Amino acid sequence: MFAVTGITGNVGSVVARMLLAEREDVRAIVRSGAKSTEWEEQGCETFVADIRDQHALAKAYSGMRGAFVMLPMCTLEDDDGFNLNDVVDSIHYALREGKPERVVCLSTLQSLVDKSASSNAFSYLESKLGTLPMPLAFVRSAWYVENSAREVAEACETGVLRSFLYPLDRAVPMIATADVGRVIAQTLCETWSGKRTIEVVGPAQVSPNELAKVLGWVLGREINAEAVPRERWEQIFSAKTQSTNLYIQMLDALNAGSAHREVAGIDRRTGHIHPEVVLNDLVARALTWP
Ligand SMILES: NC(=O)c1ccc[n+]([C@@H]2O[C@H](COP(=O)([O-])OP(=O)(O)OC[C@H]3O[C@@H](n4cnc5c(N)ncnc54)[C@H](OP(=O)(O)O)[C@@H]3O)[C@@H](O)[C@H]2O)c1
């Protein structure tokens, strides 16, 4: 059986569905019983564990053939006294004690890591989990096309696609989360020894202008990209959680122009899903939301 953390999210849900499609048993780790039903209906065993509860999480990973782990981005609150490094520590403890046979951990491309940030959760995640004894794969993902969901919904109304990435004509590595989930599910089903790193990028690098153009095709109207000045971000990302800081750190790293460099010796996978497929989906969701 495979344990899937973040199963209600973009990547975890794809990991679980792909494993189920391969007739593998899946343990869905959810943080509240209310989220269990959908996954039980799909044939998963559910296990309630908050990612910050290291003891519950250790039980969730215990006896598993493999575990998928990730650092959630936007749903951890600061006021509970936890920061992202504490979450990494909790995951580390749970894997060490739970001893799943192998682990696949979602991480991010080096070009998305803001070296100027005093603490970087992804660097800490990789160094801390890297000390674990079991076979472990870091899947370093490009920027998600789905990150623009909110801005796509706005653009359907306004014709303007706001962008936190700039310059608007600079292409950066992007990927559909379904491609990330597919690579993770495939990796979980493999056997290996030691540590490995896999980079996943989409079929092409994409600039904000290109994204706006593709959205225009999807909507059948002209859409223009517009950069959101850095000084307005604080106001827009009003919830000042550690996780929001992580998101901003990733944006700053991309905007600082640390171009993505291919690192020798790293296993590299290219996704199949083009941005228009994701944008079609985001538009459909935006138009059906109340
Ligand atoms: N954004 C990028 O471009 C990018 C690039 C590279 C890597 N990443 C990595 O990908 C992650 C985002 O993946 P995603 O889009 O699949 O995430 P997502 O859709 O935001 O889903 C987050 C998942 O984590 C769960 N979760 C949140 N807080 C939890 C807690 N306290 N205990 C247990 N579960 C909890 C959520 O459950 P609920 O349904 O209960 O909220 C949800 O299932 C980022 O956090 C980052 O680590 C992101």
The ligand as an ORCA input file, in Angstrom:
! r2SCAN-3c Opt
* xyz 0 1
  N       3.601     26.271     -6.725
  C       4.622     25.834     -7.448
  O       4.864     26.293     -8.559
  C       5.465     24.711     -6.905
  C       6.612     24.343     -7.604
  C       7.375     23.290     -7.085
  C       6.969     22.602     -5.956
  N       5.825     23.010     -5.305
  C       5.390     22.248     -4.111
  O       4.066     21.827     -4.358
  C       3.267     22.138     -3.226
  C       1.838     22.425     -3.642
  O       1.297     21.244     -4.192
  P      -0.251     21.214     -4.565
  O      -0.524     22.306     -5.546
  O      -0.613     19.816     -4.895
  O      -0.862     21.626     -3.161
  P      -2.353     22.095     -2.830
  O      -3.252     21.855     -3.992
  O      -2.238     23.460     -2.251
  O      -2.741     21.066     -1.692
  C      -2.144     21.072     -0.443
  C      -2.456     19.748      0.221
  O      -1.839     19.702      1.503
  C      -2.846     19.390      2.467
  N      -2.539     20.029      3.732
  C      -2.406     21.352      3.969
  N      -2.160     21.572      5.257
  C      -2.136     20.346      5.858
  C      -1.933     19.911      7.184
  N      -1.702     20.783      8.150
  N      -1.970     18.581      7.439
  C      -2.227     17.673      6.446
  N      -2.430     18.037      5.175
  C      -2.389     19.359      4.878
  C      -4.110     19.971      1.878
  O      -5.229     19.393      2.536
  P      -6.600     20.211      2.767
  O      -7.497     19.827      1.631
  O      -7.082     19.701      4.077
  O      -6.262     21.680      2.769
  C      -3.963     19.559      0.436
  O      -4.285     18.206      0.268
  C       3.917     23.358     -2.627
  O       3.566     23.507     -1.274
  C       5.355     23.062     -2.827
  O       5.813     22.233     -1.781
  C       5.078     24.017     -5.761
*
